[in-house]
Amino acid sequence: MPGWCLLFLVSSVGALALLLVDPGTAGSAVMVLAPHTSARDAAPVPGAVAFSAPGAAVTAQLHREGDSLCWSATYSSPFIKQTSEQFKDKADAQKFVSAALFTYPVLQAGDILLYQTDIVPVGVDQRQHVELTRDVAERFNSRFGETFTLPRGVYPETGAKVMDLQEPEKKMSTTGGTEQGTVLMLDSPDVIRRKFKTAVTDSGREIVHAPDKPGISNLIEIMTVATGDSVAEIQARYDGEGYGTFKADVAEAIVSLLQPFQDRFHDFRSDPAELQRTLARGADKAREASVPTIDAMFERMGFLGRSR
């Protein structure tokens, strides 16, 4: 698949971090729905995003080709590399951690390699997973012959890691974050305003991006993502303003940014037949793009050809 391949690994309705990827920049895209989510609940989210990227395809993660490549990728995955920072963090914080979370980086690598992905735009917390993907591809290519494209991770200069509004030293997350500090894609405008109004800031009144001001720095980065303005432009605009005014403006910027996605989500959610057609079209497009990769992989590994 030429051009960009965007992977949206969506759980529930997704967090604000999903906004960091601009599908409008994609020549062609595949948006992947995570296996543990309900298609009715989660599929409208990438579907709504895909509406602004006509070349995009929405597909379920555990389709047949993805299973095959994930299984084969384990042969080229070193054990130590699978122990990602995310797995270790959750293992330390939870009594039960599923084996699926441990092997998930390999599944994600399979998703990326399946479509001969050139570029993977992600947050910095996914850097380790992209590096594992490149490692898997290099090992496989070295052992079996050139098969997979080596993808390149692309990380935003600002907003590459959105932090919790209540605990700005921690990543905003639907699983490990605070309820009041996590902005969801489907939060109502009033809920978004309340969350930003109570966002933790820092001592002083200056709207300045600095290492010793994690709270206000996080809000500035969110504002850059929402408006497209630079950090310097935002700092200059709010020079002399207080935190209250700035937090209210960040909230309004996010409300405006989310509105088109929310409108399209509800359109999909209210029309189950159209949602199913969207998923079916996405599956067909993803399968067409992935089958040549799977066939080449099977041939080079010496397996029998697959029945269609």
C-alpha positions, 0 to 999 in steps of 0.5 A, spaced: 500 500 500 503 506 497 503 512 502 501 512 509 498 507 513 495 509 519 493 504 525 488 506 530 488 501 536 482 504 539 479 501 545 472 504 548 471 511 545 479 513 545 482 518 548 484 525 546 491 522 544 487 520 538 487 527 535 495 527 534 494 523 528 491 527 522 488 522 517 488 528 512 495 527 510 494 520 508 495 518 501 492 511 503 490 509 510 488 503 514 485 504 521 485 498 525 480 496 530 482 493 536 480 485 538 477 487 545 472 492 543 465 492 541 464 494 533 458 497 535 461 502 540 468 503 537 468 502 530 464 509 529 470 512 532 475 511 526 469 511 521 468 518 523 476 520 523 476 516 516 470 520 513 475 526 512 480 521 509 477 518 503 482 513 502 482 510 508 479 503 510 477 501 517 478 494 519 478 489 525 484 487 527 483 480 528 482 478 521 485 472 517 491 475 514 493 479 521 493 472 525 497 469 520 502 474 520 502 475 527 504 468 528 509 468 523 512 475 526 513 471 533 519 467 530 523 473 529 521 477 535 526 476 541 523 475 548 526 481 551 524 486 546 517 484 547 517 486 555 515 493 553 515 499 558 507 499 557 507 492 559 512 493 565 508 499 568 501 495 568 504 489 571 507 493 576 500 496 577 495 490 577 494 484 580 492 480 573 495 482 567 493 478 561 498 474 556 495 478 550 498 484 553 505 481 553 504 479 546 501 485 544 507 488 541 508 483 536 500 483 534 501 491 533 508 489 529 504 484 524 499 490 523 504 495 521 508 490 516 502 487 513 500 493 509 508 494 507 507 501 511 512 506 510 510 511 515 507 510 522 505 516 526 504 515 533 506 518 540 512 517 543 510 512 548 509 507 542 516 508 539 519 502 543 513 498 539 515 501 532 523 499 534 520 492 535 517 492 528 523 494 525 527 489 528 522 483 526 522 486 519 530 486 519 530 479 522 525 476 517 528 479 511 535 477 513 533 470 514 528 469 509 529 474 504 526 481 502 519 481 504 517 487 509 518 494 508 522 497 514 517 502 517 519 509 520 516 512 526 514 519 525 513 523 532 510 530 533 514 536 535 509 538 540 503 534 543 507 527 542 505 525 549 498 528 552 498 528 559 493 527 564 489 533 566 489 532 573 496 528 574 500 532 568 506 527 570 502 521 567 500 520 560 493 521 559 490 514 558 483 510 558 486 505 563 491 508 567 489 515 567 484 519 572 477 520 570 477 527 571 483 528 567 482 524 561 478 527 555 474 522 551 472 523 544 465 523 545 465 527 551 460 532 551 462 540 550 460 541 558 464 535 560 470 537 556 469 544 559 469 542 566 475 537 565 479 543 563 477 548 568 479 543 573 486 541 570 492 542 574 496 547 573 503 550 576 505 556 581 505 562 578 501 565 572 505 565 566 503 561 560 510 558 559 512 552 556 517 549 561 520 543 564 518 546 571 511 547 569 508 540 567 501 542 568 501 548 563 506 545 558 501 540 557 495 545 556 500 549 551 501 542 547 494 540 547 492 547 544 498 547 539 494 540 536 487 543 537 489 550 533 495 548 529 499 554 532 506 554 535 508 554 542 511 561 541 505 564 538 500 561 544 505 564 549 505 571 546 498 571 545 497 569 552 502 574 555 499 577 561 493 573 561 491 568 567 490 561 567 483 561 568 482 564 561 487 560 558 484 553 560 477 556 558 480 557 551 483 550 550 477 547 552 473 551 547 479 549 542 478 542 543 470 542 543 471 545 536 476 540 534 471 534 536 465 537 534 465 534 526 468 527 529 462 527 534 457 529 529 460 523 524 460 518 530 453 519 531 451 518 524 454 512 524 451 509 530 444 511 528 445 507 522 448 500 523 447 498 516 452 503 514 456 502 519 457 494 517 457 497 510 463 501 512 467 495 515 465 490 510 468 495 505 474 496 509 475 489 510 475 488 503 480 494 501 485 491 507 485 484 505 486 486 497 492 490 500 495 485 505 494 478 501 500 479 496 504 480 503 502 474 506 503 470 500 510 472 499 511 470 507 508 463 506 512 462 500 519 464 503 518 460 509 516 454 505 509 453 507 504 450 503 500 455 499 493 458 502 486 456 500 482 462 498 
